Amino acid sequence: MKTVEIKLSQNPYKVLVGEGIFENLSNEISKKKLTQKRFFIIDKNVNLHYAGRIRAAFTELTSGNSIVLEAKESKKSFESLFKIYSKLLKENYGRDSLIIAIGGGIIGDVAGFAAATYMRGIKLIHVPTTLLSSVDSSVGGKTGVNFGDTKNIVGAFYQPELVLIDTSFFKTLSKGEVISGIGEVIKYGFLSDTKFYNYLKKNLHKLQNLDDIVLEKVIMECVKIKGSVVISDEKESGIRKVLNLGHTFAHAIEVDQNYKIKHGHAVIAGISCAMYLSCKLNFITENALNEYFEIINALSSEIKIAEYNFNKLYALMRRDKKNRESKIKFVLIGGVGEIVLDAEANKSDVEYAVKCGLKIFTKR
Ligand SMILES: NC(=O)c1ccc[n+]([C@@H]2O[C@H](COP(=O)([O-])OP(=O)(O)OC[C@H]3O[C@@H](n4cnc5c(N)ncnc54)[C@H](O)[C@@H]3O)[C@@H](O)[C@H]2O)c1
């Protein structure tokens, strides 16, 4: 088992990474002297595959101290929170309680917000079960739900006590979900340095096949990068914005496509648009654009975007949380390891970037 320490001054915690380590969780909870009053929020598909394993690890688990939720963007909602709060109250969960979230990013975001808000905050542990939630959403403390047609618009920064990543859960992920996770991994490839970027490029196929060695190295690297960014800027007033590379486009694409596209697929499409905009605004050359595109091209056949409406996409981008003074602030790239924050662009340049960036995902 490997460990990454997220050394936040107020809320430091560990991220444990390994294969088959879920069974250590109970022991880790005891080591941290966390409460025995636990509430489990479990992804419906994870429950289908792993109910026996979860119940064997936590023999006290009953329908009274757990809730199984469907992982759909429409369920990242007040309705799900209502169900969680109702059950917590009905079963007399107090301020000394612990929520254990077992699932992908949707479960983690909703469970995290429930933990942040129930009785003004109870303890939280993430057990991410998708590649995407392991490399990204379970670390860093962003929690929240969607509202109306805006993603993640109601939420809180709330750090967990512990994150436990057991890669054996990934065996039941579909190929599409693995590629969705790779979407966020690619983001870290651009945030990192040429060494990790080249490693990723070389091992993309092995990563798609969940090769043990590559998987562990990639998770460790992404979690370390995310941890260091979050330590420098926990509440996203500056440098943390780099984690949004491609996301201004991606969130708008997800809403425009009625969430029929997976988050990480939208991130890959969003990074594609961000690269074209970076080139249009002369942050990167055409040669660099073509080179960076190799990694996108290698995954593009698995991602489909239905017909889209640019004006709707643009209107959605105008609601992005990073915007200031009613101007869209893009996160773009100047090269591997060189992220450009708060970039502004004319509507016509954005339209060009969207048209070029989405072409490979729409032309089939
Ligand atoms: N909080 C953050 O910092 C942050 C960062 C990135 C993304 N997100 C959010 O995360 C969400 C996406 O997360 P995700 O990609 O994990 O998707 P998800 O939670 O929707 O899970 C994807 C699918 O995989 C299934 N699943 C989960 N684990 C499984 C397993 N082990 N085996 C089989 N099926 C399994 C789920 O039931 C679901 O159908 C989005 O809502 C996104 O906005 C949050």
The ligand as an SDF file (V2000), in Angstrom:
LIG
                    3D

 44 48  0  0  0  0  0  0  0  0999 V2000
  -15.2040   17.2730   -6.5910 N   0  0  0  0  0  0  0  0  0  0  0  0
  -14.3130   17.3780   -7.5460 C   0  0  0  0  0  0  0  0  0  0  0  0
  -13.2280   17.9360   -7.3590 O   0  0  0  0  0  0  0  0  0  0  0  0
  -14.6030   16.7670   -8.8840 C   0  0  0  0  0  0  0  0  0  0  0  0
  -13.5680   16.6310   -9.8270 C   0  0  0  0  0  0  0  0  0  0  0  0
  -13.8500   15.9790  -11.0170 C   0  0  0  0  0  0  0  0  0  0  0  0
  -15.1250   15.5070  -11.2670 C   0  0  0  0  0  0  0  0  0  0  0  0
  -16.1030   15.6850  -10.3450 N   0  0  0  0  0  0  0  0  0  0  0  0
  -17.4520   15.1650  -10.5740 C   0  0  0  0  0  0  0  0  0  0  0  0
  -17.3680   13.7420  -10.5920 O   0  0  0  0  0  0  0  0  0  0  0  0
  -18.4580   13.2340  -11.3710 C   0  0  0  0  0  0  0  0  0  0  0  0
  -17.9140   12.1720  -12.3040 C   0  0  0  0  0  0  0  0  0  0  0  0
  -17.3670   11.1360  -11.5290 O   0  0  0  0  0  0  0  0  0  0  0  0
  -17.1340    9.6770  -12.1360 P   0  0  0  0  0  0  0  0  0  0  0  0
  -16.5070    9.7790  -13.4500 O   0  0  0  0  0  0  0  0  0  0  0  0
  -16.5090    8.8880  -11.0810 O   0  0  0  0  0  0  0  0  0  0  0  0
  -18.5920    9.2400  -12.4730 O   0  0  0  0  0  0  0  0  0  0  0  0
  -19.8240    8.5740  -11.7100 P   0  0  0  0  0  0  0  0  0  0  0  0
  -19.7860    8.8020  -10.2720 O   0  0  0  0  0  0  0  0  0  0  0  0
  -21.0100    8.9990  -12.4950 O   0  0  0  0  0  0  0  0  0  0  0  0
  -19.5800    7.0400  -12.0100 O   0  0  0  0  0  0  0  0  0  0  0  0
  -19.5940    6.6060  -13.3450 C   0  0  0  0  0  0  0  0  0  0  0  0
  -20.3670    5.3070  -13.5230 C   0  0  0  0  0  0  0  0  0  0  0  0
  -19.5760    4.2350  -13.0220 O   0  0  0  0  0  0  0  0  0  0  0  0
  -20.3410    3.4590  -12.1020 C   0  0  0  0  0  0  0  0  0  0  0  0
  -19.3680    2.8940  -11.1720 N   0  0  0  0  0  0  0  0  0  0  0  0
  -18.6850    3.5080  -10.1720 C   0  0  0  0  0  0  0  0  0  0  0  0
  -17.7720    2.6830   -9.6580 N   0  0  0  0  0  0  0  0  0  0  0  0
  -17.8660    1.5200  -10.3310 C   0  0  0  0  0  0  0  0  0  0  0  0
  -17.1740    0.2910  -10.2800 C   0  0  0  0  0  0  0  0  0  0  0  0
  -16.1500    0.1040   -9.4610 N   0  0  0  0  0  0  0  0  0  0  0  0
  -17.5540   -0.7040  -11.1180 N   0  0  0  0  0  0  0  0  0  0  0  0
  -18.5760   -0.5140  -11.9960 C   0  0  0  0  0  0  0  0  0  0  0  0
  -19.2500    0.6300  -12.1210 N   0  0  0  0  0  0  0  0  0  0  0  0
  -18.9020    1.6440  -11.2930 C   0  0  0  0  0  0  0  0  0  0  0  0
  -21.3480    4.4170  -11.5340 C   0  0  0  0  0  0  0  0  0  0  0  0
  -22.4710    3.7440  -11.0330 O   0  0  0  0  0  0  0  0  0  0  0  0
  -21.6870    5.2480  -12.7730 C   0  0  0  0  0  0  0  0  0  0  0  0
  -22.6050    4.5620  -13.5750 O   0  0  0  0  0  0  0  0  0  0  0  0
  -19.0490   14.4120  -12.0960 C   0  0  0  0  0  0  0  0  0  0  0  0
  -20.2540   14.7730  -11.4930 O   0  0  0  0  0  0  0  0  0  0  0  0
  -18.0180   15.5150  -11.9180 C   0  0  0  0  0  0  0  0  0  0  0  0
  -18.5840   16.7970  -11.9330 O   0  0  0  0  0  0  0  0  0  0  0  0
  -15.8660   16.2890   -9.1630 C   0  0  0  0  0  0  0  0  0  0  0  0
  1  2  1  0
  2  3  2  0
  2  4  1  0
  4  5  1  0
  4 44  2  0
  5  6  2  0
  6  7  1  0
  7  8  2  0
  8  9  1  0
  8 44  1  0
  9 10  1  0
  9 42  1  0
 10 11  1  0
 11 12  1  0
 11 40  1  0
 12 13  1  0
 13 14  1  0
 14 15  2  0
 14 16  1  0
 14 17  1  0
 17 18  1  0
 18 19  2  0
 18 20  1  0
 18 21  1  0
 21 22  1  0
 22 23  1  0
 23 24  1  0
 23 38  1  0
 24 25  1  0
 25 26  1  0
 25 36  1  0
 26 27  1  0
 26 35  1  0
 27 28  2  0
 28 29  1  0
 29 30  1  0
 29 35  2  0
 30 31  1  0
 30 32  2  0
 32 33  1  0
 33 34  2  0
 34 35  1  0
 36 37  1  0
 36 38  1  0
 38 39  1  0
 40 41  1  0
 40 42  1  0
 42 43  1  0
M  CHG  2   8   1  16  -1
M  END
$$$$
